[in-house]
Amino acid sequence: MSLLIYAESAEGKFKKVAFELASYAKKVAESLGTSVTAVTINTADVSELSKYGVDKVLKVSNDKLSSFNAKAYADVIKQAAQKEGAKVIVLSSTTDSIYLAPLVTVGLDAGYASNVVGLPLSISPFQVKRNAFSNKAFNITEISTDVKVVGLAKNSYGLVESNSSLSTEDFSPSLNDADFHVKVESVEKVTGKVTIADAEVVVSGGRGLKGPENWALVEDLATVLGAATACSKPVSDLGWRPHSEHVGQTGKPVATNLYIAIGISGAIQHIAGINSSKVKVVINSDPEAPFFKVADYGVVGDAFEIVPKLTQKLKEFKAQNS
């Protein structure tokens, strides 16, 4: 018996979340008295997983899987779990894995706990702590099925190095042609920028920036901080920014170490989607903006005056400490 994780990758390289998943799985595996196996899909170099405690990698290489396909990827994970006799499967909470988890769960006749925020509170019975009610509360969930699927909330565990002796095995699961009826024609990709999925820091803008021509305020600050850029729903609806940058309950949920909101009033759906971020900073000219009620730090003032000064001060600080 082993514990299985799906180590996500993009362009043949692991996403940061793969290493967080491995770190978490290593600790759970120690409690279970078992090892950690990772299944990877079209990933060139898997050696880095050994830094985070993975003992074995099942490498899947197939051109048909070059684009994400939820049914096909879920079937790969299911077959990997069955091959290894895995009783616990750990997935992330990325957009892809949120699609995958229910399919994997049904395929393995398993129980599933999403938004898990820590190590199991108990192994027998198997109990985990989860975010609930749009991250406003926690609950304790018991998974009583023989096979268990755990969806780890982003940034809830962190990276913990634990070197292991890694073995690799080429794995060729059977693929169902019926899963490939939907074809991906093209995928828009942003290069040279930090992605929202991998970001430790996100700088986000709202309608308070008054127009897309002012987005340099967000981008300049993000560049200094090594952050990803994001926006509120109204901004993406207006076409100022692509929908891929929309964060919130109805967009991409984020759980960063630092979230900076510029000119965002703080609609309940937006707050729910970013509430898991550890430190929230808001810059807004309206002192009654709802965002101030949930922010760790708030600045009341004109973003067009404050943000350039903040960016300049950060540049000077970095120059002095480089």
C-alpha positions as CSV (number, residue, x, y, z in Angstrom):
1,M,0.0,0.0,0.0
2,S,1.2,3.5,-0.8
3,L,-0.1,7.1,-0.7
4,L,-0.5,8.6,-4.2
5,I,-0.3,12.2,-5.3
6,Y,-0.9,13.8,-8.7
7,A,2.0,16.1,-9.2
8,E,0.8,18.8,-11.6
9,S,3.0,20.3,-14.2
10,A,2.9,22.8,-17.1
11,E,5.1,23.0,-20.1
12,G,6.9,19.9,-18.8
13,K,7.9,21.5,-15.4
14,F,6.3,21.0,-12.0
15,K,4.1,23.7,-10.6
16,K,4.9,24.9,-7.1
17,V,1.8,23.1,-5.8
18,A,3.3,19.8,-6.7
19,F,6.0,20.3,-4.1
20,E,3.5,21.4,-1.4
21,L,1.5,18.3,-2.1
22,A,4.6,16.1,-1.8
23,S,5.6,17.8,1.5
24,Y,2.1,17.1,2.9
25,A,1.9,13.6,1.6
26,K,5.3,12.7,3.1
27,K,4.0,13.6,6.6
28,V,0.7,11.7,6.1
29,A,2.6,8.7,4.8
30,E,4.7,8.6,7.9
31,S,1.6,8.5,10.0
32,L,0.2,5.6,7.9
33,G,3.5,3.8,7.8
34,T,3.7,3.8,4.0
35,S,5.5,5.5,1.1
36,V,4.7,8.3,-1.3
37,T,4.1,7.6,-5.0
38,A,3.6,10.5,-7.5
39,V,2.0,10.1,-10.9
40,T,3.1,12.7,-13.4
41,I,1.9,13.5,-16.9
42,N,4.3,14.6,-19.6
43,T,6.8,16.0,-17.1
44,A,10.4,16.0,-18.4
45,D,12.5,16.0,-15.2
46,V,10.9,14.5,-12.1
47,S,14.1,14.4,-9.9
48,E,13.1,17.5,-7.9
49,L,10.3,15.5,-6.2
50,S,12.9,13.6,-4.2
51,K,13.6,16.8,-2.3
52,Y,10.1,16.7,-0.8
53,G,9.9,13.1,0.2
54,V,8.5,11.3,-2.9
55,D,9.7,7.7,-3.0
56,K,8.5,6.6,-6.4
57,V,7.3,8.3,-9.6
58,L,5.0,6.8,-12.2
59,K,5.9,8.7,-15.4
60,V,3.1,9.0,-18.0
61,S,4.2,10.2,-21.5
62,N,1.5,10.5,-24.1
63,D,0.9,13.1,-26.8
64,K,-2.8,12.6,-26.4
65,L,-2.5,14.1,-22.9
66,S,-0.6,17.2,-24.0
67,S,-3.7,19.3,-23.2
68,F,-5.7,19.0,-20.0
69,N,-8.6,16.6,-20.3
70,A,-10.4,16.0,-17.0
71,K,-11.9,12.6,-17.8
72,A,-8.6,11.2,-19.3
73,Y,-6.4,12.6,-16.5
74,A,-8.8,11.3,-13.8
75,D,-8.6,7.9,-15.4
76,V,-4.8,8.0,-15.4
77,I,-4.8,8.8,-11.7
78,K,-7.4,6.1,-11.0
79,Q,-5.3,3.5,-12.8
80,A,-2.2,4.6,-11.0
81,A,-3.9,4.3,-7.6
82,Q,-5.2,0.9,-8.5
83,K,-1.7,-0.3,-9.7
84,E,-0.1,0.9,-6.4
85,G,-2.9,-0.2,-4.1
86,A,-3.1,3.4,-2.8
87,K,-5.7,3.9,-0.1
88,V,-5.1,7.7,0.2
89,I,-4.9,9.9,-2.9
90,V,-3.9,13.6,-2.4
91,L,-4.8,16.2,-4.9
92,S,-4.4,20.0,-4.9
93,S,-7.0,22.7,-5.1
94,T,-6.0,24.1,-8.4
95,T,-8.6,24.6,-11.1
96,D,-7.6,21.4,-12.8
97,S,-7.7,19.3,-9.7
98,I,-11.0,20.6,-8.6
99,Y,-12.4,19.1,-11.8
100,L,-10.4,15.9,-11.3
101,A,-11.2,15.1,-7.7
102,P,-14.9,14.1,-8.1
103,L,-14.1,12.0,-11.2
104,V,-11.3,10.2,-9.4
105,T,-13.5,9.7,-6.3
106,V,-16.3,8.1,-8.3
107,G,-13.8,6.0,-10.3
108,L,-12.3,4.6,-7.1
109,D,-15.6,4.4,-5.1
110,A,-13.9,6.6,-2.6
111,G,-14.8,9.4,-0.1
112,Y,-13.6,12.9,-0.8
113,A,-12.8,15.8,1.5
114,S,-12.1,19.2,-0.3
115,N,-10.4,22.3,1.0
116,V,-8.3,20.4,3.6
117,V,-6.1,22.8,5.6
118,G,-3.9,20.6,7.7
119,L,-2.6,17.1,8.5
120,P,-5.2,14.5,9.5
121,L,-6.4,15.0,13.0
122,S,-6.8,11.3,13.3
123,I,-5.8,8.3,11.2
124,S,-8.3,5.9,12.5
125,P,-10.9,7.1,12.1
126,F,-9.5,9.3,9.2
127,Q,-10.5,12.9,10.1
128,V,-9.4,16.1,8.5
129,K,-10.0,19.8,9.1
130,R,-11.5,21.7,6.2
131,N,-12.4,25.3,5.2
132,A,-16.2,25.8,5.0
133,F,-18.7,28.5,4.3
134,S,-16.5,30.3,1.8
135,N,-13.5,30.2,4.2
136,K,-15.5,31.7,7.1
137,A,-15.4,28.6,9.3
138,F,-13.9,25.2,9.7
139,N,-15.4,21.7,10.0
140,I,-14.0,18.3,10.9
141,T,-14.8,15.7,8.2
142,E,-14.4,11.9,8.7
143,I,-13.8,9.8,5.6
144,S,-15.0,6.3,6.3
145,T,-14.5,4.7,2.9
146,D,-11.7,2.2,2.2
147,V,-10.1,4.6,-0.4
148,K,-9.9,8.3,0.6
149,V,-9.3,11.3,-1.7
150,V,-8.0,14.5,0.0
151,G,-8.0,17.9,-1.7
152,L,-5.4,20.1,-0.1
153,A,-6.1,23.8,0.1
154,K,-3.4,25.9,-1.5
155,N,-0.7,27.4,0.8
156,S,-2.2,25.5,3.8
157,Y,0.9,23.4,4.4
158,G,3.9,24.9,2.7
159,L,7.1,23.4,1.4
160,V,9.0,21.1,3.6
161,E,12.2,19.5,2.3
162,S,12.7,15.8,3.1
163,N,15.2,14.1,0.8
164,S,14.3,10.6,-0.4
165,S,15.8,8.0,-2.7
166,L,13.6,8.3,-5.8
167,S,12.8,5.5,-8.2
168,T,11.0,6.1,-11.5
169,E,8.8,3.8,-13.6
170,D,7.3,4.4,-17.0
171,F,3.6,4.0,-16.7
172,S,1.3,3.5,-19.8
173,P,-2.3,3.5,-18.6
174,S,-5.1,2.6,-21.1
175,L,-6.9,5.6,-22.5
176,N,-10.5,5.7,-23.6
177,D,-11.0,7.3,-27.0
178,A,-14.4,8.5,-26.0
179,D,-12.7,10.9,-23.5
180,F,-11.1,12.8,-26.4
181,H,-14.2,13.9,-28.3
182,V,-13.7,17.5,-27.1
183,K,-10.7,19.0,-28.8
184,V,-8.5,21.9,-27.6
185,E,-7.9,24.2,-30.5
186,S,-5.6,26.7,-28.8
187,V,-4.5,27.8,-25.3
188,E,-3.7,31.4,-24.5
189,K,-0.5,31.5,-22.4
190,V,1.2,34.4,-20.6
191,T,5.0,34.1,-20.6
192,G,7.6,35.8,-18.5
193,K,5.1,36.6,-15.7
194,V,4.3,35.0,-12.3
195,T,1.0,33.1,-12.6
196,I,-1.8,33.5,-10.1
197,A,-1.7,29.8,-9.4
198,D,2.0,29.8,-8.3
199,A,2.2,33.3,-6.8
200,E,3.1,34.0,-3.2
201,V,2.0,37.6,-3.7
202,V,-0.9,39.0,-5.8
203,V,-1.6,42.6,-6.6
204,S,-5.1,43.1,-7.8
205,G,-7.0,46.1,-9.2
206,G,-10.6,47.1,-9.4
207,R,-12.8,49.8,-11.0
208,G,-11.2,52.4,-8.8
209,L,-8.4,52.5,-11.3
210,K,-10.9,54.1,-13.7
211,G,-9.7,52.4,-16.9
212,P,-7.3,49.9,-18.5
213,E,-4.9,52.7,-19.4
214,N,-4.0,53.0,-15.7
215,W,-3.1,49.3,-15.2
216,A,0.6,50.2,-15.1
217,L,0.0,51.1,-11.4
218,V,-0.8,47.4,-10.7
219,E,1.9,46.0,-13.0
220,D,4.7,48.2,-11.7
221,L,4.0,47.3,-8.1
222,A,3.7,43.6,-9.0
223,T,7.0,43.7,-10.8
224,V,8.8,45.1,-7.8
225,L,7.2,42.5,-5.5
226,G,7.7,39.6,-7.9
227,A,3.9,39.2,-7.7
228,A,1.1,38.1,-10.1
229,T,-1.5,40.6,-11.3
230,A,-5.2,40.0,-10.9
231,C,-8.5,41.9,-11.0
232,S,-12.0,42.0,-9.7
233,K,-15.0,40.7,-11.7
234,P,-16.3,44.1,-12.9
235,V,-12.9,44.8,-14.4
236,S,-12.8,41.5,-16.4
237,D,-16.5,42.0,-17.4
238,L,-15.7,45.5,-18.7
239,G,-12.9,44.0,-20.8
240,W,-10.1,45.9,-19.1
241,R,-8.3,42.7,-18.2
242,P,-8.7,39.1,-19.4
243,H,-11.0,36.8,-17.5
244,S,-8.0,34.6,-16.6
245,E,-7.0,37.4,-14.1
246,H,-10.4,37.5,-12.3
247,V,-10.0,36.4,-8.7
248,G,-12.8,35.7,-6.2
249,Q,-15.5,33.2,-5.5
250,T,-16.7,33.3,-9.1
251,G,-13.2,33.5,-10.6
252,K,-9.9,32.0,-9.4
253,P,-9.7,31.6,-5.6
254,V,-6.4,32.6,-4.2
255,A,-4.6,31.7,-0.9
256,T,-1.5,33.8,-1.1
257,N,0.9,35.0,1.6
258,L,0.1,38.6,0.6
259,Y,-2.9,40.0,-1.3
260,I,-3.0,43.7,-2.2
261,A,-6.3,45.1,-3.4
262,I,-6.2,48.5,-5.2
263,G,-9.4,50.3,-5.9
264,I,-11.5,47.2,-5.0
265,S,-14.6,47.9,-2.8
266,G,-14.8,44.3,-1.6
267,A,-18.0,42.6,-2.8
268,I,-18.9,39.5,-0.8
269,Q,-18.0,37.2,-3.7
270,H,-14.6,38.7,-4.1
271,I,-13.8,38.5,-0.3
272,A,-14.9,34.9,-0.2
273,G,-12.5,34.0,-3.0
274,I,-9.4,35.7,-1.4
275,N,-10.2,35.2,2.3
276,S,-7.7,32.4,2.7
277,S,-4.8,34.8,1.9
278,K,-2.6,35.2,5.0
279,V,-2.2,39.0,4.8
280,K,-4.7,41.3,3.1
281,V,-3.9,44.9,2.3
282,V,-6.4,47.3,0.8
283,I,-5.9,50.7,-0.8
284,N,-9.1,52.6,-1.4
285,S,-10.4,56.2,-1.3
286,D,-13.7,55.2,0.3
287,P,-13.3,54.6,4.1
288,E,-16.6,52.8,4.1
289,A,-15.5,50.2,1.5
290,P,-16.4,46.7,2.8
291,F,-12.9,45.4,2.1
292,F,-11.6,47.4,5.1
293,K,-13.6,45.2,7.5
294,V,-11.6,42.1,6.5
295,A,-8.2,43.6,5.7
296,D,-5.2,43.2,7.9
297,Y,-3.9,46.6,6.8
298,G,-5.8,49.4,5.1
299,V,-4.8,52.7,3.5
300,V,-7.5,55.3,2.9
301,G,-6.5,57.5,0.0
302,D,-6.1,58.1,-3.7
303,A,-4.4,55.0,-5.3
304,F,-3.0,57.3,-8.0
305,E,-0.9,59.0,-5.4
306,I,-0.3,56.1,-3.0
307,V,0.7,53.3,-5.3
308,P,3.5,55.1,-7.2
309,K,5.0,56.2,-3.9
310,L,4.8,52.7,-2.5
311,T,6.4,51.3,-5.6
312,Q,9.2,53.8,-5.5
313,K,9.9,53.1,-1.8
314,L,10.0,49.4,-2.4
315,K,12.4,49.9,-5.3
316,E,14.7,52.0,-3.1
317,F,14.5,49.4,-0.3
318,K,15.4,46.6,-2.7
319,A,18.3,48.6,-4.1
320,Q,19.7,49.2,-0.6
321,N,19.4,45.5,0.4
322,S,20.6,44.0,-2.9
